[in-house]
Amino acid sequence: MRVWSDCPARSLAGFPRSDEGNPCIADAAMTELKRYRIRYTINGNPASLTMSAFDEPSLEQAELEILLHHVKEHRAAADAPWEIPEVPSEDSRMLELGVSDIEIELER
């Protein structure tokens, strides 16, 4: 495993000057920001929103984005570790909004 200090040809900013012939670039995991479309129904009506992320968002992340988008009065969306609710806050808020059929897809 290479460490950054082993990489040759670093610029003043600490980044490699060139990709050519630099083995550290070949070993690096390149990430790019991607756009994901979250499709869902709310009270029987189709809806969608977009989200930017490096990796595909989880269902829980998509639910939180939907809550942030639709809930006018933002109150706690997650339960404290010491609470033992009958239904978790996220689930009850999603039920109140009437959200279902959540699908996540990469926008091309």
N, CA, C and O of each residue as an XYZ file, in Angstrom:
432
protein
N       0.846     -1.185      0.000
C       0.000      0.000      0.000
C       0.887      1.242      0.000
O       1.814      1.362      0.801
N       0.587      2.149     -0.903
C       1.359      3.379     -0.982
C       0.799      4.413     -0.014
O      -0.399      4.441      0.267
N       1.672      5.242      0.478
C       1.243      6.390      1.264
C       1.582      7.629      0.468
O       2.442      7.596     -0.412
N       0.908      8.718      0.777
C       1.065      9.940     -0.014
C       2.516     10.391     -0.072
O       2.949     10.905     -1.104
N       3.273     10.219      0.990
C       4.664     10.675      1.001
C       5.539      9.904      0.016
O       6.613     10.381     -0.348
N       5.098      8.706     -0.430
C       5.848      7.926     -1.414
C       5.628      8.420     -2.837
O       6.367      8.035     -3.742
N       4.644      9.250     -3.044
C       4.286      9.681     -4.396
C       5.241     10.748     -4.900
O       5.509     11.722     -4.196
N       5.759     10.578     -6.111
C       6.684     11.557     -6.681
C       5.946     12.750     -7.291
O       4.730     12.718     -7.480
N       6.700     13.787     -7.588
C       6.241     14.942     -8.365
C       5.011     15.611     -7.784
O       3.994     15.745     -8.465
N       5.095     16.030     -6.534
C       3.972     16.766     -5.947
C       4.165     18.254     -6.174
O       5.285     18.764     -6.126
N       3.064     18.940     -6.420
C       3.125     20.386     -6.592
C       3.099     21.047     -5.224
O       3.043     20.365     -4.201
N       3.141     22.375     -5.205
C       3.090     23.095     -3.936
C       1.787     22.855     -3.200
O       1.751     22.900     -1.970
N       0.715     22.600     -3.938
C      -0.588     22.347     -3.313
C      -0.672     20.933     -2.757
O      -1.635     20.594     -2.069
N       0.334     20.100     -3.050
C       0.329     18.741     -2.534
C      -0.270     17.730     -3.482
O      -0.349     16.547     -3.154
N      -0.693     18.170     -4.649
C      -1.284     17.269     -5.630
C      -0.249     16.907     -6.690
O       0.641     17.709     -6.972
N      -0.342     15.733     -7.275
C       0.602     15.349     -8.325
C       0.553     16.336     -9.489
O      -0.513     16.848     -9.835
N       1.697     16.595    -10.082
C       1.771     17.520    -11.211
C       1.233     16.913    -12.490
O       0.698     17.629    -13.336
N       1.361     15.629    -12.644
C       0.977     14.986    -13.896
C       0.514     13.568    -13.623
O       1.022     12.901    -12.722
N      -0.454     13.112    -14.404
C      -0.928     11.736    -14.277
C       0.023     10.754    -14.944
O       0.077      9.582    -14.573
N       0.773     11.235    -15.927
C       1.606     10.349    -16.725
C       2.755      9.772    -15.913
O       3.544     10.507    -15.319
N       2.835      8.460    -15.896
C       3.938      7.778    -15.250
C       3.935      7.864    -13.726
O       4.914      7.477    -13.087
N       2.876      8.353    -13.150
C       2.807      8.469    -11.702
C       2.020      7.279    -11.162
O       0.799      7.238    -11.312
N       2.693      6.301    -10.532
C       1.998      5.105    -10.054
C       0.980      5.411     -8.965
O       0.062      4.623     -8.743
N       1.124      6.524     -8.291
C       0.175      6.854     -7.227
C      -1.192      7.215     -7.793
O      -2.218      6.973     -7.157
N      -1.203      7.793     -8.984
C      -2.475      8.125     -9.616
C      -3.213      6.858     -9.994
O      -4.428      6.776     -9.821
N      -2.504      5.877    -10.505
C      -3.130      4.616    -10.913
C      -3.728      3.883     -9.712
O      -4.743      3.201     -9.847
N      -3.102      4.019     -8.530
C      -3.587      3.340     -7.332
C      -4.706      4.102     -6.638
O      -5.440      3.523     -5.837
N      -4.848      5.383     -6.932
C      -5.830      6.197     -6.227
C      -7.242      5.839     -6.659
O      -7.496      5.569     -7.833
N      -8.143      5.839     -5.712
C      -9.556      5.596     -6.019
C     -10.167      6.930     -6.395
O     -10.361      7.799     -5.545
N     -10.467      7.085     -7.665
C     -11.033      8.335     -8.136
C     -12.527      8.347     -7.855
O     -13.227      7.362     -8.096
N     -13.001      9.465     -7.348
C     -14.428      9.613     -7.078
C     -14.934     10.817     -7.835
O     -14.222     11.807     -8.006
N     -16.144     10.726     -8.277
C     -16.765     11.861     -8.928
C     -18.176     12.016     -8.382
O     -18.853     11.035     -8.074
N     -18.597     13.240     -8.271
C     -19.922     13.538     -7.763
C     -20.950     13.139     -8.811
O     -20.861     13.550     -9.967
N     -21.914     12.344     -8.405
C     -22.945     11.867     -9.324
C     -24.296     12.405     -8.879
O     -24.494     12.751     -7.715
N     -25.215     12.467     -9.826
C     -26.584     12.920     -9.517
C     -27.516     11.711     -9.518
O     -27.499     10.892    -10.436
N     -28.307     11.624     -8.492
C     -29.263     10.533     -8.357
C     -30.675     11.096     -8.342
O     -30.936     12.130     -7.726
N     -31.566     10.419     -9.013
C     -32.980     10.787     -9.027
C     -33.686      9.892     -8.019
O     -33.575      8.667     -8.084
N     -34.406     10.497     -7.096
C     -35.198      9.763     -6.114
C     -36.655      9.922     -6.522
O     -37.213     11.018     -6.466
N     -37.261      8.817     -6.933
C     -38.672      8.816     -7.343
C     -39.488      8.178     -6.223
O     -39.063      7.207     -5.599
N     -40.663      8.742     -5.985
C     -41.531      8.238     -4.923
C     -42.952      8.710     -5.177
O     -43.188      9.542     -6.054
N     -43.884      8.188     -4.421
C     -45.248      8.693     -4.474
C     -45.555      9.328     -3.123
O     -45.125      8.849     -2.074
N     -46.307     10.415     -3.181
C     -46.721     11.106     -1.965
C     -48.228     11.312     -2.059
O     -48.717     12.052     -2.913
N     -48.942     10.654     -1.179
C     -50.413     10.640     -1.205
C     -50.937     10.192     -2.564
O     -51.917     10.743     -3.064
N     -50.295      9.205     -3.158
C     -50.739      8.645     -4.431
C     -50.260      9.392     -5.665
O     -50.475      8.921     -6.782
N     -49.619     10.538     -5.497
C     -49.139     11.330     -6.629
C     -47.643     11.107     -6.828
O     -46.883     11.110     -5.859
N     -47.213     10.913     -8.082
C     -45.778     10.719     -8.329
C     -44.994     12.004     -8.055
O     -45.468     13.106     -8.328
N     -43.798     11.841     -7.516
C     -42.922     12.975     -7.236
C     -41.486     12.499     -7.371
O     -41.219     11.297     -7.366
N     -40.569     13.438     -7.492
C     -39.154     13.085     -7.551
C     -38.320     14.280     -7.129
O     -38.784     15.420     -7.140
N     -37.097     13.997     -6.763
C     -36.119     15.033     -6.479
C     -34.753     14.489     -6.833
O     -34.576     13.279     -6.969
N     -33.786     15.380     -6.981
C     -32.428     14.945     -7.307
C     -31.528     15.170     -6.109
O     -31.761     16.043     -5.272
N     -30.491     14.349     -6.060
C     -29.538     14.408     -4.957
C     -28.154     14.139     -5.522
O     -27.980     13.224     -6.326
N     -27.175     14.921     -5.113
C     -25.798     14.697     -5.534
C     -25.058     13.948     -4.444
O     -25.172     14.277     -3.263
N     -24.291     12.929     -4.847
C     -23.533     12.135     -3.891
C     -22.419     11.400     -4.616
O     -22.480     11.222     -5.832
N     -21.403     10.973     -3.878
C     -20.311     10.201     -4.460
C     -20.710      8.743     -4.649
O     -20.297      8.103     -5.616
N     -21.511      8.220     -3.728
C     -22.001      6.840     -3.797
C     -23.518      6.865     -3.814
O     -24.136      7.854     -3.421
N     -24.113      5.775     -4.271
C     -25.566      5.703     -4.296
C     -26.113      5.868     -2.887
O     -25.678      5.178     -1.965
N     -27.075      6.791     -2.714
C     -27.629      7.002     -1.379
C     -28.424      5.786     -0.908
O     -29.029      5.072     -1.706
N     -28.408      5.573      0.384
C     -29.190      4.479      0.965
C     -30.653      4.904      1.021
O     -30.983      6.073      0.821
N     -31.511      3.949      1.293
C     -32.936      4.240      1.420
C     -33.162      5.241      2.558
O     -33.998      6.137      2.445
N     -32.421      5.084      3.637
C     -32.553      6.005      4.772
C     -32.160      7.427      4.378
O     -32.826      8.380      4.782
N     -31.089      7.587      3.597
C     -30.689      8.918      3.135
C     -31.766      9.515      2.235
O     -32.074     10.703      2.332
N     -32.336      8.693      1.363
C     -33.396      9.173      0.473
C     -34.611      9.619      1.287
O     -35.220     10.645      0.983
N     -34.961      8.854      2.313
C     -36.096      9.230      3.155
C     -35.846     10.569      3.847
O     -36.743     11.408      3.921
N     -34.631     10.768      4.352
C     -34.315     12.041      5.001
C     -34.371     13.207      4.017
O     -34.837     14.289      4.374
N     -33.902     13.006      2.781
C     -33.993     14.060      1.756
C     -35.443     14.404      1.461
O     -35.792     15.575      1.315
N     -36.288     13.380      1.373
C     -37.720     13.602      1.128
C     -38.332     14.382      2.286
O     -39.100     15.319      2.069
N     -37.996     14.001      3.511
C     -38.508     14.721      4.680
C     -38.062     16.183      4.656
O     -38.868     17.081      4.898
N     -36.783     16.425      4.368
C     -36.281     17.803      4.309
C     -37.000     18.615      3.241
O     -37.230     19.812      3.414
N     -37.350     17.971      2.150
C     -38.006     18.652      1.032
C     -39.470     18.978      1.323
O     -39.960     20.030      0.912
N     -40.171     18.090      2.025
C     -41.618     18.243      2.191
C     -42.089     18.734      3.551
O     -43.188     19.280      3.649
N     -41.314     18.562      4.581
C     -41.771     18.946      5.916
C     -41.511     20.434      6.133
O     -40.375     20.902      6.057
N     -42.596     21.166      6.404
C     -42.452     22.611      6.594
C     -41.884     22.936      7.968
O     -41.027     23.809      8.104
N     -42.360     22.240      8.972
C     -41.897     22.472     10.341
C     -40.864     21.405     10.665
O     -41.210     20.268     10.986
N     -39.603     21.776     10.581
C     -38.527     20.813     10.820
C     -38.357     20.595     12.320
O     -37.936     21.489     13.054
N     -38.690     19.408     12.747
C     -38.408     19.034     14.131
C     -37.536     17.795     14.078
O     -37.193     17.326     12.993
N     -37.183     17.274     15.198
C     -36.258     16.130     15.221
C     -36.740     15.030     14.286
O     -37.888     14.591     14.353
N     -35.838     14.597     13.417
C     -36.187     13.542     12.468
C     -35.669     12.187     12.921
O     -36.035     11.153     12.361
N     -34.818     12.198     13.938
C     -34.251     10.931     14.427
C     -34.445     10.858     15.938
O     -34.418     11.874     16.633
N     -34.639      9.654     16.426
C     -34.826      9.453     17.856
C     -33.483      9.464     18.574
O     -32.465      9.039     18.027
N     -33.500      9.956     19.804
C     -32.293      9.917     20.631
C     -32.032      8.471     21.035
O     -32.970      7.683     21.151
N     -30.760      8.112     21.251
C     -30.423      6.722     21.589
C     -31.141      6.195     22.833
O     -31.368      4.990     22.944
N     -31.496      7.063     23.755
C     -32.143      6.600     24.986
C     -33.655      6.465     24.846
O     -34.306      5.937     25.748
N     -34.235      6.933     23.731
C     -35.668      6.800     23.507
C     -35.989      5.409     22.961
O     -35.204      4.825     22.214
N     -37.125      4.905     23.337
C     -37.580      3.621     22.812
C     -39.004      3.816     22.279
O     -39.971      3.418     22.929
N     -39.132      4.427     21.099
C     -40.466      4.706     20.566
C     -41.117      3.445     19.987
O     -40.430      2.490     19.623
N     -42.451      3.459     19.909
C     -43.162      2.344     19.281
C     -42.855      2.317     17.785
O     -42.657      1.250     17.204
N     -42.819      3.489     17.172
C     -42.483      3.626     15.746
C     -41.390      4.680     15.650
O     -41.560      5.775     16.187
N     -40.272      4.390     14.984
C     -39.211      5.397     14.847
C     -39.731      6.687     14.209
O     -40.623      6.646     13.362
N     -39.172      7.832     14.615
C     -39.627      9.134     14.133
C     -39.639      9.238     12.619
O     -40.589      9.759     12.036
N     -38.558      8.733     11.964
C     -38.490      8.825     10.504
C     -39.678      8.105      9.871
O     -40.302      8.619      8.943
N     -39.983      6.920     10.374
C     -41.083      6.130      9.812
C     -42.426      6.808     10.040
O     -43.269      6.831      9.143
N     -42.633      7.358     11.230
C     -43.919      7.997     11.505
C     -44.087      9.261     10.665
O     -45.193      9.551     10.209
N     -43.016     10.013     10.455
C     -43.102     11.214      9.609
C     -43.382     10.841      8.151
O     -44.127     11.535      7.460
N     -42.780      9.739      7.689
C     -43.036      9.289      6.314
C     -44.494      8.851      6.172
O     -45.123      9.116      5.147
N     -45.029      8.190      7.184
C     -46.435      7.779      7.156
C     -47.359      8.993      7.160
O     -48.354      9.014      6.436
N     -47.041     10.003      7.967
C     -47.835     11.236      8.011
C     -47.886     11.907      6.642
O     -48.931     12.408      6.229
N     -46.755     11.915      5.942
C     -46.687     12.542      4.612
C     -47.351     11.686      3.538
O     -47.745     12.206      2.495
N     -47.481     10.381      3.777
C     -48.051      9.483      2.773
C     -47.047      9.105      1.700
O     -47.424      8.916      0.544
N     -45.768      8.989      2.061
C     -44.708      8.655      1.105
C     -44.584      7.146      0.979
O     -44.598      6.424      1.977
N     -44.459      6.670     -0.277
C     -44.254      5.238     -0.525
C     -43.525      5.051     -1.851
O     -43.264      6.013     -2.574
N     -43.208      3.817     -2.153
C     -42.605      3.430     -3.438
C     -41.352      4.234     -3.791
O     -41.266      4.796     -4.883
N     -40.399      4.292     -2.892
C     -39.177      5.061     -3.121
C     -38.228      4.254     -4.012
O     -37.932      3.092     -3.734
N     -37.758      4.894     -5.087
C     -36.783      4.286     -6.002
C     -35.632      5.264     -6.191
O     -35.844      6.471     -6.304
N     -34.420      4.737     -6.225
C     -33.219      5.555     -6.413
C     -32.537      5.107     -7.691
O     -32.274      3.918     -7.868
N     -32.247      6.045     -8.585
C     -31.550      5.696     -9.823
C     -30.538      6.769    -10.190
O     -30.725      7.950     -9.901
N     -29.476      6.336    -10.825
C     -28.421      7.227    -11.279
C     -28.914      7.991    -12.496
O     -29.415      7.388    -13.444
N     -28.775      9.326    -12.480
C     -29.138     10.126    -13.650
C     -28.023     10.040    -14.669
O     -26.849     10.116    -14.307
N     -28.358      9.886    -15.901
C     -27.358      9.797    -16.975
C     -27.255     11.099    -17.714
O     -26.466     11.217    -18.651
